[in-house]
Amino acid sequence: MLFPLLALQDTTVLLAVSAVLLLVMGELIPYLSGEKMFISEIRKLRNLALVLSVLFLVTIVIEYFPFSFNLQ
């Protein structure tokens, strides 16, 4: 099964939405569960959200400054 390729704009939106959802989940889990046993999982979610945010910023830089990535 062949999947269609993602454009750079699609990847940018996917990274941004994923990062926001992970940050929201990381903030809401302690309040919804009422327990503090998820500390390590919450840190993992926040770290993953940070990585996705950095990748989002990298895709924005690539999208708006394409002249610096020409390999002619």
CHARMM internal coordinates of N, CA and C (Angstrom, degrees):
IC EDIT
DIST 1 N 1 CA 1.4497
DIST 1 CA 1 C 1.5240
ANGL 1 N 1 CA 1 C 108.75
DIST 1 C 2 N 1.2909
ANGL 1 CA 1 C 2 N 115.71
DIHE 1 N 1 CA 1 C 2 N 127.08
DIST 2 N 2 CA 1.4520
ANGL 1 C 2 N 2 CA 121.37
DIHE 1 CA 1 C 2 N 2 CA -179.33
DIST 2 CA 2 C 1.5217
ANGL 2 N 2 CA 2 C 110.35
DIHE 1 C 2 N 2 CA 2 C -98.15
DIST 2 C 3 N 1.3097
ANGL 2 CA 2 C 3 N 114.90
DIHE 2 N 2 CA 2 C 3 N 133.46
DIST 3 N 3 CA 1.4590
ANGL 2 C 3 N 3 CA 120.97
DIHE 2 CA 2 C 3 N 3 CA 177.76
DIST 3 CA 3 C 1.5173
ANGL 3 N 3 CA 3 C 108.92
DIHE 2 C 3 N 3 CA 3 C -102.29
DIST 3 C 4 N 1.3235
ANGL 3 CA 3 C 4 N 118.14
DIHE 3 N 3 CA 3 C 4 N 144.49
DIST 4 N 4 CA 1.4693
ANGL 3 C 4 N 4 CA 119.44
DIHE 3 CA 3 C 4 N 4 CA 177.79
DIST 4 CA 4 C 1.5297
ANGL 4 N 4 CA 4 C 110.40
DIHE 3 C 4 N 4 CA 4 C -68.56
DIST 4 C 5 N 1.3083
ANGL 4 CA 4 C 5 N 114.89
DIHE 4 N 4 CA 4 C 5 N 147.23
DIST 5 N 5 CA 1.4626
ANGL 4 C 5 N 5 CA 120.29
DIHE 4 CA 4 C 5 N 5 CA 178.88
DIST 5 CA 5 C 1.5251
ANGL 5 N 5 CA 5 C 110.09
DIHE 4 C 5 N 5 CA 5 C -71.69
DIST 5 C 6 N 1.3146
ANGL 5 CA 5 C 6 N 114.58
DIHE 5 N 5 CA 5 C 6 N 145.66
DIST 6 N 6 CA 1.4605
ANGL 5 C 6 N 6 CA 119.75
DIHE 5 CA 5 C 6 N 6 CA 177.35
DIST 6 CA 6 C 1.5208
ANGL 6 N 6 CA 6 C 109.77
DIHE 5 C 6 N 6 CA 6 C -88.29
DIST 6 C 7 N 1.3006
ANGL 6 CA 6 C 7 N 115.78
DIHE 6 N 6 CA 6 C 7 N 135.78
DIST 7 N 7 CA 1.4606
ANGL 6 C 7 N 7 CA 120.39
DIHE 6 CA 6 C 7 N 7 CA 173.71
DIST 7 CA 7 C 1.5226
ANGL 7 N 7 CA 7 C 108.50
DIHE 6 C 7 N 7 CA 7 C -77.85
DIST 7 C 8 N 1.3023
ANGL 7 CA 7 C 8 N 116.12
DIHE 7 N 7 CA 7 C 8 N 167.07
DIST 8 N 8 CA 1.4555
ANGL 7 C 8 N 8 CA 120.56
DIHE 7 CA 7 C 8 N 8 CA -179.35
DIST 8 CA 8 C 1.5257
ANGL 8 N 8 CA 8 C 111.33
DIHE 7 C 8 N 8 CA 8 C -63.40
DIST 8 C 9 N 1.3341
ANGL 8 CA 8 C 9 N 117.10
DIHE 8 N 8 CA 8 C 9 N -36.46
DIST 9 N 9 CA 1.4616
ANGL 8 C 9 N 9 CA 120.22
DIHE 8 CA 8 C 9 N 9 CA 178.53
DIST 9 CA 9 C 1.5277
ANGL 9 N 9 CA 9 C 110.84
DIHE 8 C 9 N 9 CA 9 C -66.77
DIST 9 C 10 N 1.3325
ANGL 9 CA 9 C 10 N 117.37
DIHE 9 N 9 CA 9 C 10 N -37.61
DIST 10 N 10 CA 1.4666
ANGL 9 C 10 N 10 CA 120.57
DIHE 9 CA 9 C 10 N 10 CA 177.49
DIST 10 CA 10 C 1.5166
ANGL 10 N 10 CA 10 C 111.05
DIHE 9 C 10 N 10 CA 10 C -64.53
DIST 10 C 11 N 1.3147
ANGL 10 CA 10 C 11 N 116.22
DIHE 10 N 10 CA 10 C 11 N -41.46
DIST 11 N 11 CA 1.4654
ANGL 10 C 11 N 11 CA 120.74
DIHE 10 CA 10 C 11 N 11 CA 178.88
DIST 11 CA 11 C 1.5212
ANGL 11 N 11 CA 11 C 110.62
DIHE 10 C 11 N 11 CA 11 C -65.22
DIST 11 C 12 N 1.3188
ANGL 11 CA 11 C 12 N 116.73
DIHE 11 N 11 CA 11 C 12 N -39.15
DIST 12 N 12 CA 1.4566
ANGL 11 C 12 N 12 CA 121.12
DIHE 11 CA 11 C 12 N 12 CA 179.10
DIST 12 CA 12 C 1.5214
ANGL 12 N 12 CA 12 C 111.17
DIHE 11 C 12 N 12 CA 12 C -62.41
DIST 12 C 13 N 1.3155
ANGL 12 CA 12 C 13 N 116.68
DIHE 12 N 12 CA 12 C 13 N -46.09
DIST 13 N 13 CA 1.4644
ANGL 12 C 13 N 13 CA 120.74
DIHE 12 CA 12 C 13 N 13 CA 179.47
DIST 13 CA 13 C 1.5194
ANGL 13 N 13 CA 13 C 110.60
DIHE 12 C 13 N 13 CA 13 C -65.50
DIST 13 C 14 N 1.3232
ANGL 13 CA 13 C 14 N 117.26
DIHE 13 N 13 CA 13 C 14 N -41.38
DIST 14 N 14 CA 1.4585
ANGL 13 C 14 N 14 CA 121.38
DIHE 13 CA 13 C 14 N 14 CA 179.37
DIST 14 CA 14 C 1.5277
ANGL 14 N 14 CA 14 C 111.36
DIHE 13 C 14 N 14 CA 14 C -61.50
DIST 14 C 15 N 1.3211
ANGL 14 CA 14 C 15 N 117.21
DIHE 14 N 14 CA 14 C 15 N -43.78
DIST 15 N 15 CA 1.4660
ANGL 14 C 15 N 15 CA 121.00
DIHE 14 CA 14 C 15 N 15 CA 178.88
DIST 15 CA 15 C 1.5288
ANGL 15 N 15 CA 15 C 111.24
DIHE 14 C 15 N 15 CA 15 C -65.52
DIST 15 C 16 N 1.3186
ANGL 15 CA 15 C 16 N 117.08
DIHE 15 N 15 CA 15 C 16 N -42.14
DIST 16 N 16 CA 1.4650
ANGL 15 C 16 N 16 CA 119.98
DIHE 15 CA 15 C 16 N 16 CA -178.77
DIST 16 CA 16 C 1.5281
ANGL 16 N 16 CA 16 C 111.55
DIHE 15 C 16 N 16 CA 16 C -65.20
DIST 16 C 17 N 1.3150
ANGL 16 CA 16 C 17 N 116.97
DIHE 16 N 16 CA 16 C 17 N -45.54
DIST 17 N 17 CA 1.4646
ANGL 16 C 17 N 17 CA 120.61
DIHE 16 CA 16 C 17 N 17 CA -179.21
DIST 17 CA 17 C 1.5251
ANGL 17 N 17 CA 17 C 110.50
DIHE 16 C 17 N 17 CA 17 C -66.26
DIST 17 C 18 N 1.3167
ANGL 17 CA 17 C 18 N 116.75
DIHE 17 N 17 CA 17 C 18 N -40.85
DIST 18 N 18 CA 1.4662
ANGL 17 C 18 N 18 CA 119.93
DIHE 17 CA 17 C 18 N 18 CA 179.21
DIST 18 CA 18 C 1.5291
ANGL 18 N 18 CA 18 C 111.36
DIHE 17 C 18 N 18 CA 18 C -63.55
DIST 18 C 19 N 1.3130
ANGL 18 CA 18 C 19 N 116.96
DIHE 18 N 18 CA 18 C 19 N -42.45
DIST 19 N 19 CA 1.4610
ANGL 18 C 19 N 19 CA 120.02
DIHE 18 CA 18 C 19 N 19 CA 179.88
DIST 19 CA 19 C 1.5249
ANGL 19 N 19 CA 19 C 111.69
DIHE 18 C 19 N 19 CA 19 C -64.31
DIST 19 C 20 N 1.3213
ANGL 19 CA 19 C 20 N 116.72
DIHE 19 N 19 CA 19 C 20 N -42.30
DIST 20 N 20 CA 1.4607
ANGL 19 C 20 N 20 CA 119.86
DIHE 19 CA 19 C 20 N 20 CA 179.54
DIST 20 CA 20 C 1.5266
ANGL 20 N 20 CA 20 C 110.74
DIHE 19 C 20 N 20 CA 20 C -65.73
DIST 20 C 21 N 1.3268
ANGL 20 CA 20 C 21 N 117.69
DIHE 20 N 20 CA 20 C 21 N -43.43
DIST 21 N 21 CA 1.4544
ANGL 20 C 21 N 21 CA 120.50
DIHE 20 CA 20 C 21 N 21 CA 179.19
DIST 21 CA 21 C 1.5288
ANGL 21 N 21 CA 21 C 112.09
DIHE 20 C 21 N 21 CA 21 C -62.98
DIST 21 C 22 N 1.3196
ANGL 21 CA 21 C 22 N 117.01
DIHE 21 N 21 CA 21 C 22 N -40.41
DIST 22 N 22 CA 1.4632
ANGL 21 C 22 N 22 CA 119.76
DIHE 21 CA 21 C 22 N 22 CA 178.30
DIST 22 CA 22 C 1.5199
ANGL 22 N 22 CA 22 C 111.86
DIHE 21 C 22 N 22 CA 22 C -66.17
DIST 22 C 23 N 1.3267
ANGL 22 CA 22 C 23 N 117.06
DIHE 22 N 22 CA 22 C 23 N -38.53
DIST 23 N 23 CA 1.4621
ANGL 22 C 23 N 23 CA 119.36
DIHE 22 CA 22 C 23 N 23 CA 177.08
DIST 23 CA 23 C 1.5227
ANGL 23 N 23 CA 23 C 111.66
DIHE 22 C 23 N 23 CA 23 C -65.51
DIST 23 C 24 N 1.3097
ANGL 23 CA 23 C 24 N 116.86
DIHE 23 N 23 CA 23 C 24 N -41.62
DIST 24 N 24 CA 1.4677
ANGL 23 C 24 N 24 CA 120.51
DIHE 23 CA 23 C 24 N 24 CA 178.73
DIST 24 CA 24 C 1.5240
ANGL 24 N 24 CA 24 C 110.12
DIHE 23 C 24 N 24 CA 24 C -65.04
DIST 24 C 25 N 1.3130
ANGL 24 CA 24 C 25 N 117.27
DIHE 24 N 24 CA 24 C 25 N -44.07
DIST 25 N 25 CA 1.4650
ANGL 24 C 25 N 25 CA 120.20
DIHE 24 CA 24 C 25 N 25 CA 178.71
DIST 25 CA 25 C 1.5232
ANGL 25 N 25 CA 25 C 111.24
DIHE 24 C 25 N 25 CA 25 C -62.78
DIST 25 C 26 N 1.3249
ANGL 25 CA 25 C 26 N 116.68
DIHE 25 N 25 CA 25 C 26 N -40.24
DIST 26 N 26 CA 1.4536
ANGL 25 C 26 N 26 CA 120.19
DIHE 25 CA 25 C 26 N 26 CA 179.19
DIST 26 CA 26 C 1.5148
ANGL 26 N 26 CA 26 C 113.37
DIHE 25 C 26 N 26 CA 26 C -64.22
DIST 26 C 27 N 1.3192
ANGL 26 CA 26 C 27 N 116.32
DIHE 26 N 26 CA 26 C 27 N -29.56
DIST 27 N 27 CA 1.4623
ANGL 26 C 27 N 27 CA 119.82
DIHE 26 CA 26 C 27 N 27 CA 178.80
DIST 27 CA 27 C 1.5279
ANGL 27 N 27 CA 27 C 112.28
DIHE 26 C 27 N 27 CA 27 C -84.84
DIST 27 C 28 N 1.3187
ANGL 27 CA 27 C 28 N 117.79
DIHE 27 N 27 CA 27 C 28 N -31.25
DIST 28 N 28 CA 1.4592
ANGL 27 C 28 N 28 CA 120.68
DIHE 27 CA 27 C 28 N 28 CA -175.34
DIST 28 CA 28 C 1.5241
ANGL 28 N 28 CA 28 C 114.20
DIHE 27 C 28 N 28 CA 28 C -87.00
DIST 28 C 29 N 1.3063
ANGL 28 CA 28 C 29 N 118.74
DIHE 28 N 28 CA 28 C 29 N -25.04
DIST 29 N 29 CA 1.4673
ANGL 28 C 29 N 29 CA 121.00
DIHE 28 CA 28 C 29 N 29 CA -176.74
DIST 29 CA 29 C 1.5275
ANGL 29 N 29 CA 29 C 112.47
DIHE 28 C 29 N 29 CA 29 C -58.72
DIST 29 C 30 N 1.3370
ANGL 29 CA 29 C 30 N 120.42
DIHE 29 N 29 CA 29 C 30 N -45.96
DIST 30 N 30 CA 1.4685
ANGL 29 C 30 N 30 CA 117.92
DIHE 29 CA 29 C 30 N 30 CA -179.99
DIST 30 CA 30 C 1.5298
ANGL 30 N 30 CA 30 C 113.31
DIHE 29 C 30 N 30 CA 30 C -63.46
DIST 30 C 31 N 1.3186
ANGL 30 CA 30 C 31 N 117.70
DIHE 30 N 30 CA 30 C 31 N -34.94
DIST 31 N 31 CA 1.4607
ANGL 30 C 31 N 31 CA 120.41
DIHE 30 CA 30 C 31 N 31 CA -178.75
DIST 31 CA 31 C 1.5259
ANGL 31 N 31 CA 31 C 111.94
DIHE 30 C 31 N 31 CA 31 C -75.23
DIST 31 C 32 N 1.3150
ANGL 31 CA 31 C 32 N 116.54
DIHE 31 N 31 CA 31 C 32 N -33.93
DIST 32 N 32 CA 1.4532
ANGL 31 C 32 N 32 CA 119.60
DIHE 31 CA 31 C 32 N 32 CA -178.98
DIST 32 CA 32 C 1.5250
ANGL 32 N 32 CA 32 C 112.27
DIHE 31 C 32 N 32 CA 32 C -78.79
DIST 32 C 33 N 1.3258
ANGL 32 CA 32 C 33 N 116.80
DIHE 32 N 32 CA 32 C 33 N -35.72
DIST 33 N 33 CA 1.4631
ANGL 32 C 33 N 33 CA 119.34
DIHE 32 CA 32 C 33 N 33 CA -177.28
DIST 33 CA 33 C 1.5262
ANGL 33 N 33 CA 33 C 111.79
DIHE 32 C 33 N 33 CA 33 C -84.73
DIST 33 C 34 N 1.3223
ANGL 33 CA 33 C 34 N 117.04
DIHE 33 N 33 CA 33 C 34 N -33.14
DIST 34 N 34 CA 1.4572
ANGL 33 C 34 N 34 CA 120.41
DIHE 33 CA 33 C 34 N 34 CA 179.63
DIST 34 CA 34 C 1.5155
ANGL 34 N 34 CA 34 C 113.80
DIHE 33 C 34 N 34 CA 34 C 78.24
DIST 34 C 35 N 1.3020
ANGL 34 CA 34 C 35 N 118.02
DIHE 34 N 34 CA 34 C 35 N 2.73
DIST 35 N 35 CA 1.4636
ANGL 34 C 35 N 35 CA 121.56
DIHE 34 CA 34 C 35 N 35 CA -179.99
DIST 35 CA 35 C 1.5198
ANGL 35 N 35 CA 35 C 109.28
DIHE 34 C 35 N 35 CA 35 C -118.05
DIST 35 C 36 N 1.3127
ANGL 35 CA 35 C 36 N 115.40
DIHE 35 N 35 CA 35 C 36 N 157.43
DIST 36 N 36 CA 1.4657
ANGL 35 C 36 N 36 CA 120.74
DIHE 35 CA 35 C 36 N 36 CA 179.98
DIST 36 CA 36 C 1.5314
ANGL 36 N 36 CA 36 C 111.79
DIHE 35 C 36 N 36 CA 36 C -104.39
DIST 36 C 37 N 1.3171
ANGL 36 CA 36 C 37 N 117.80
DIHE 36 N 36 CA 36 C 37 N 18.00
DIST 37 N 37 CA 1.4578
ANGL 36 C 37 N 37 CA 119.75
DIHE 36 CA 36 C 37 N 37 CA -177.63
DIST 37 CA 37 C 1.5266
ANGL 37 N 37 CA 37 C 112.41
DIHE 36 C 37 N 37 CA 37 C -81.30
DIST 37 C 38 N 1.3105
ANGL 37 CA 37 C 38 N 117.82
DIHE 37 N 37 CA 37 C 38 N -6.27
DIST 38 N 38 CA 1.4536
ANGL 37 C 38 N 38 CA 121.33
DIHE 37 CA 37 C 38 N 38 CA -177.80
DIST 38 CA 38 C 1.5294
ANGL 38 N 38 CA 38 C 112.87
DIHE 37 C 38 N 38 CA 38 C -98.79
DIST 38 C 39 N 1.3259
ANGL 38 CA 38 C 39 N 117.71
DIHE 38 N 38 CA 38 C 39 N 22.68
DIST 39 N 39 CA 1.4650
ANGL 38 C 39 N 39 CA 120.89
DIHE 38 CA 38 C 39 N 39 CA -175.10
DIST 39 CA 39 C 1.5279
ANGL 39 N 39 CA 39 C 111.27
DIHE 38 C 39 N 39 CA 39 C -60.33
DIST 39 C 40 N 1.3241
ANGL 39 CA 39 C 40 N 117.90
DIHE 39 N 39 CA 39 C 40 N -46.30
DIST 40 N 40 CA 1.4647
ANGL 39 C 40 N 40 CA 119.97
DIHE 39 CA 39 C 40 N 40 CA -177.71
DIST 40 CA 40 C 1.5228
ANGL 40 N 40 CA 40 C 111.51
DIHE 39 C 40 N 40 CA 40 C -67.95
DIST 40 C 41 N 1.3260
ANGL 40 CA 40 C 41 N 117.61
DIHE 40 N 40 CA 40 C 41 N -36.14
DIST 41 N 41 CA 1.4577
ANGL 40 C 41 N 41 CA 120.40
DIHE 40 CA 40 C 41 N 41 CA 178.29
DIST 41 CA 41 C 1.5311
ANGL 41 N 41 CA 41 C 111.05
DIHE 40 C 41 N 41 CA 41 C -68.52
DIST 41 C 42 N 1.3255
ANGL 41 CA 41 C 42 N 116.52
DIHE 41 N 41 CA 41 C 42 N -36.57
DIST 42 N 42 CA 1.4585
ANGL 41 C 42 N 42 CA 120.25
DIHE 41 CA 41 C 42 N 42 CA 178.55
DIST 42 CA 42 C 1.5266
ANGL 42 N 42 CA 42 C 110.36
DIHE 41 C 42 N 42 CA 42 C -66.57
DIST 42 C 43 N 1.3203
ANGL 42 CA 42 C 43 N 116.55
DIHE 42 N 42 CA 42 C 43 N -39.56
DIST 43 N 43 CA 1.4773
ANGL 42 C 43 N 43 CA 119.58
DIHE 42 CA 42 C 43 N 43 CA 176.91
DIST 43 CA 43 C 1.5174
ANGL 43 N 43 CA 43 C 110.77
DIHE 42 C 43 N 43 CA 43 C -63.75
DIST 43 C 44 N 1.3365
ANGL 43 CA 43 C 44 N 116.45
DIHE 43 N 43 CA 43 C 44 N -39.14
DIST 44 N 44 CA 1.4648
ANGL 43 C 44 N 44 CA 119.90
DIHE 43 CA 43 C 44 N 44 CA 178.17
DIST 44 CA 44 C 1.5262
ANGL 44 N 44 CA 44 C 110.68
DIHE 43 C 44 N 44 CA 44 C -63.89
DIST 44 C 45 N 1.3279
ANGL 44 CA 44 C 45 N 116.85
DIHE 44 N 44 CA 44 C 45 N -41.53
DIST 45 N 45 CA 1.4617
ANGL 44 C 45 N 45 CA 120.30
DIHE 44 CA 44 C 45 N 45 CA 177.85
DIST 45 CA 45 C 1.5194
ANGL 45 N 45 CA 45 C 111.65
DIHE 44 C 45 N 45 CA 45 C -62.83
DIST 45 C 46 N 1.3138
ANGL 45 CA 45 C 46 N 116.51
DIHE 45 N 45 CA 45 C 46 N -43.56
DIST 46 N 46 CA 1.4719
ANGL 45 C 46 N 46 CA 119.93
DIHE 45 CA 45 C 46 N 46 CA 179.83
DIST 46 CA 46 C 1.5235
ANGL 46 N 46 CA 46 C 111.63
DIHE 45 C 46 N 46 CA 46 C -66.55
DIST 46 C 47 N 1.3340
ANGL 46 CA 46 C 47 N 117.06
DIHE 46 N 46 CA 46 C 47 N -39.64
DIST 47 N 47 CA 1.4662
ANGL 46 C 47 N 47 CA 119.82
DIHE 46 CA 46 C 47 N 47 CA 177.75
DIST 47 CA 47 C 1.5215
ANGL 47 N 47 CA 47 C 110.94
DIHE 46 C 47 N 47 CA 47 C -65.74
DIST 47 C 48 N 1.3279
ANGL 47 CA 47 C 48 N 116.90
DIHE 47 N 47 CA 47 C 48 N -40.84
DIST 48 N 48 CA 1.4566
ANGL 47 C 48 N 48 CA 119.71
DIHE 47 CA 47 C 48 N 48 CA 177.40
DIST 48 CA 48 C 1.5232
ANGL 48 N 48 CA 48 C 111.00
DIHE 47 C 48 N 48 CA 48 C -65.03
DIST 48 C 49 N 1.3240
ANGL 48 CA 48 C 49 N 117.55
DIHE 48 N 48 CA 48 C 49 N -39.13
DIST 49 N 49 CA 1.4614
ANGL 48 C 49 N 49 CA 120.99
DIHE 48 CA 48 C 49 N 49 CA 176.64
DIST 49 CA 49 C 1.5271
ANGL 49 N 49 CA 49 C 110.91
DIHE 48 C 49 N 49 CA 49 C -63.64
DIST 49 C 50 N 1.3205
ANGL 49 CA 49 C 50 N 117.13
DIHE 49 N 49 CA 49 C 50 N -37.60
DIST 50 N 50 CA 1.4666
ANGL 49 C 50 N 50 CA 120.61
DIHE 49 CA 49 C 50 N 50 CA 177.30
DIST 50 CA 50 C 1.5253
ANGL 50 N 50 CA 50 C 110.85
DIHE 49 C 50 N 50 CA 50 C -65.25
DIST 50 C 51 N 1.3141
ANGL 50 CA 50 C 51 N 117.14
DIHE 50 N 50 CA 50 C 51 N -42.86
DIST 51 N 51 CA 1.4723
ANGL 50 C 51 N 51 CA 120.65
DIHE 50 CA 50 C 51 N 51 CA 178.58
DIST 51 CA 51 C 1.5275
ANGL 51 N 51 CA 51 C 110.25
DIHE 50 C 51 N 51 CA 51 C -63.70
DIST 51 C 52 N 1.3188
ANGL 51 CA 51 C 52 N 117.08
DIHE 51 N 51 CA 51 C 52 N -43.86
DIST 52 N 52 CA 1.4638
ANGL 51 C 52 N 52 CA 119.53
DIHE 51 CA 51 C 52 N 52 CA 178.41
DIST 52 CA 52 C 1.5318
ANGL 52 N 52 CA 52 C 111.63
DIHE 51 C 52 N 52 CA 52 C -64.97
DIST 52 C 53 N 1.3149
ANGL 52 CA 52 C 53 N 117.52
DIHE 52 N 52 CA 52 C 53 N -34.29
DIST 53 N 53 CA 1.4639
ANGL 52 C 53 N 53 CA 120.71
DIHE 52 CA 52 C 53 N 53 CA 176.91
DIST 53 CA 53 C 1.5220
ANGL 53 N 53 CA 53 C 111.44
DIHE 52 C 53 N 53 CA 53 C -65.97
DIST 53 C 54 N 1.3079
ANGL 53 CA 53 C 54 N 116.24
DIHE 53 N 53 CA 53 C 54 N -40.52
DIST 54 N 54 CA 1.4727
ANGL 53 C 54 N 54 CA 119.98
DIHE 53 CA 53 C 54 N 54 CA 177.61
DIST 54 CA 54 C 1.5232
ANGL 54 N 54 CA 54 C 110.09
DIHE 53 C 54 N 54 CA 54 C -66.22
DIST 54 C 55 N 1.3258
ANGL 54 CA 54 C 55 N 117.60
DIHE 54 N 54 CA 54 C 55 N -41.94
DIST 55 N 55 CA 1.4626
ANGL 54 C 55 N 55 CA 119.94
DIHE 54 CA 54 C 55 N 55 CA 176.72
DIST 55 CA 55 C 1.5262
ANGL 55 N 55 CA 55 C 111.62
DIHE 54 C 55 N 55 CA 55 C -63.68
DIST 55 C 56 N 1.3219
ANGL 55 CA 55 C 56 N 116.76
DIHE 55 N 55 CA 55 C 56 N -36.17
DIST 56 N 56 CA 1.4635
ANGL 55 C 56 N 56 CA 121.01
DIHE 55 CA 55 C 56 N 56 CA 174.94
DIST 56 CA 56 C 1.5234
ANGL 56 N 56 CA 56 C 110.53
DIHE 55 C 56 N 56 CA 56 C -60.48
DIST 56 C 57 N 1.3246
ANGL 56 CA 56 C 57 N 116.60
DIHE 56 N 56 CA 56 C 57 N -45.67
DIST 57 N 57 CA 1.4689
ANGL 56 C 57 N 57 CA 119.76
DIHE 56 CA 56 C 57 N 57 CA 179.62
DIST 57 CA 57 C 1.5234
ANGL 57 N 57 CA 57 C 111.40
DIHE 56 C 57 N 57 CA 57 C -65.11
DIST 57 C 58 N 1.3285
ANGL 57 CA 57 C 58 N 117.47
DIHE 57 N 57 CA 57 C 58 N -35.69
DIST 58 N 58 CA 1.4674
ANGL 57 C 58 N 58 CA 120.73
DIHE 57 CA 57 C 58 N 58 CA 177.45
DIST 58 CA 58 C 1.5266
ANGL 58 N 58 CA 58 C 110.34
DIHE 57 C 58 N 58 CA 58 C -64.71
DIST 58 C 59 N 1.3379
ANGL 58 CA 58 C 59 N 117.33
DIHE 58 N 58 CA 58 C 59 N -41.92
DIST 59 N 59 CA 1.4599
ANGL 58 C 59 N 59 CA 118.87
DIHE 58 CA 58 C 59 N 59 CA 178.57
DIST 59 CA 59 C 1.5274
ANGL 59 N 59 CA 59 C 111.63
DIHE 58 C 59 N 59 CA 59 C -66.60
DIST 59 C 60 N 1.3238
ANGL 59 CA 59 C 60 N 117.53
DIHE 59 N 59 CA 59 C 60 N -33.02
DIST 60 N 60 CA 1.4649
ANGL 59 C 60 N 60 CA 119.98
DIHE 59 CA 59 C 60 N 60 CA 175.69
DIST 60 CA 60 C 1.5278
ANGL 60 N 60 CA 60 C 110.56
DIHE 59 C 60 N 60 CA 60 C -65.33
DIST 60 C 61 N 1.3183
ANGL 60 CA 60 C 61 N 116.45
DIHE 60 N 60 CA 60 C 61 N -42.33
DIST 61 N 61 CA 1.4724
ANGL 60 C 61 N 61 CA 120.16
DIHE 60 CA 60 C 61 N 61 CA 178.53
DIST 61 CA 61 C 1.5256
ANGL 61 N 61 CA 61 C 109.93
DIHE 60 C 61 N 61 CA 61 C -63.45
DIST 61 C 62 N 1.3175
ANGL 61 CA 61 C 62 N 117.67
DIHE 61 N 61 CA 61 C 62 N -43.18
DIST 62 N 62 CA 1.4684
ANGL 61 C 62 N 62 CA 120.48
DIHE 61 CA 61 C 62 N 62 CA 179.06
DIST 62 CA 62 C 1.5236
ANGL 62 N 62 CA 62 C 110.57
DIHE 61 C 62 N 62 CA 62 C -64.68
DIST 62 C 63 N 1.3173
ANGL 62 CA 62 C 63 N 116.80
DIHE 62 N 62 CA 62 C 63 N -37.81
DIST 63 N 63 CA 1.4654
ANGL 62 C 63 N 63 CA 120.57
DIHE 62 CA 62 C 63 N 63 CA -177.67
DIST 63 CA 63 C 1.5236
ANGL 63 N 63 CA 63 C 112.05
DIHE 62 C 63 N 63 CA 63 C -70.15
DIST 63 C 64 N 1.3155
ANGL 63 CA 63 C 64 N 118.33
DIHE 63 N 63 CA 63 C 64 N -40.67
DIST 64 N 64 CA 1.4607
ANGL 63 C 64 N 64 CA 120.76
DIHE 63 CA 63 C 64 N 64 CA -174.71
DIST 64 CA 64 C 1.5246
ANGL 64 N 64 CA 64 C 114.29
DIHE 63 C 64 N 64 CA 64 C -95.13
DIST 64 C 65 N 1.3088
ANGL 64 CA 64 C 65 N 117.79
DIHE 64 N 64 CA 64 C 65 N -12.83
DIST 65 N 65 CA 1.4601
ANGL 64 C 65 N 65 CA 121.16
DIHE 64 CA 64 C 65 N 65 CA 176.41
DIST 65 CA 65 C 1.5173
ANGL 65 N 65 CA 65 C 110.00
DIHE 64 C 65 N 65 CA 65 C -127.43
DIST 65 C 66 N 1.3368
ANGL 65 CA 65 C 66 N 117.76
DIHE 65 N 65 CA 65 C 66 N 62.77
DIST 66 N 66 CA 1.4738
ANGL 65 C 66 N 66 CA 119.33
DIHE 65 CA 65 C 66 N 66 CA -176.15
DIST 66 CA 66 C 1.5176
ANGL 66 N 66 CA 66 C 113.64
DIHE 65 C 66 N 66 CA 66 C -72.38
DIST 66 C 67 N 1.3274
ANGL 66 CA 66 C 67 N 117.26
DIHE 66 N 66 CA 66 C 67 N -19.46
DIST 67 N 67 CA 1.4593
ANGL 66 C 67 N 67 CA 119.71
DIHE 66 CA 66 C 67 N 67 CA -177.45
DIST 67 CA 67 C 1.5150
ANGL 67 N 67 CA 67 C 112.28
DIHE 66 C 67 N 67 CA 67 C -66.12
DIST 67 C 68 N 1.2969
ANGL 67 CA 67 C 68 N 118.61
DIHE 67 N 67 CA 67 C 68 N -25.38
DIST 68 N 68 CA 1.4617
ANGL 67 C 68 N 68 CA 120.42
DIHE 67 CA 67 C 68 N 68 CA -178.95
DIST 68 CA 68 C 1.5090
ANGL 68 N 68 CA 68 C 112.60
DIHE 67 C 68 N 68 CA 68 C -80.83
DIST 68 C 69 N 1.3587
ANGL 68 CA 68 C 69 N 118.26
DIHE 68 N 68 CA 68 C 69 N -7.32
DIST 69 N 69 CA 1.4494
ANGL 68 C 69 N 69 CA 120.95
DIHE 68 CA 68 C 69 N 69 CA -179.14
DIST 69 CA 69 C 1.5251
ANGL 69 N 69 CA 69 C 112.75
DIHE 68 C 69 N 69 CA 69 C -113.98
DIST 69 C 70 N 1.3341
ANGL 69 CA 69 C 70 N 116.98
DIHE 69 N 69 CA 69 C 70 N 17.08
DIST 70 N 70 CA 1.4662
ANGL 69 C 70 N 70 CA 120.33
DIHE 69 CA 69 C 70 N 70 CA 176.09
DIST 70 CA 70 C 1.5170
ANGL 70 N 70 CA 70 C 109.25
DIHE 69 C 70 N 70 CA 70 C -73.77
DIST 70 C 71 N 1.3287
ANGL 70 CA 70 C 71 N 115.63
DIHE 70 N 70 CA 70 C 71 N 132.60
DIST 71 N 71 CA 1.4712
ANGL 70 C 71 N 71 CA 120.66
DIHE 70 CA 70 C 71 N 71 CA -179.41
DIST 71 CA 71 C 1.5192
ANGL 71 N 71 CA 71 C 109.61
DIHE 70 C 71 N 71 CA 71 C -114.17
DIST 71 C 72 N 1.3243
ANGL 71 CA 71 C 72 N 117.17
DIHE 71 N 71 CA 71 C 72 N 55.31
DIST 72 N 72 CA 1.4662
ANGL 71 C 72 N 72 CA 120.50
DIHE 71 CA 71 C 72 N 72 CA -177.22
DIST 72 CA 72 C 1.4922
ANGL 72 N 72 CA 72 C 111.11
DIHE 71 C 72 N 72 CA 72 C -86.36
END
COOR INIT
IC SEED 1 N 1 CA 1 C
IC BUILD
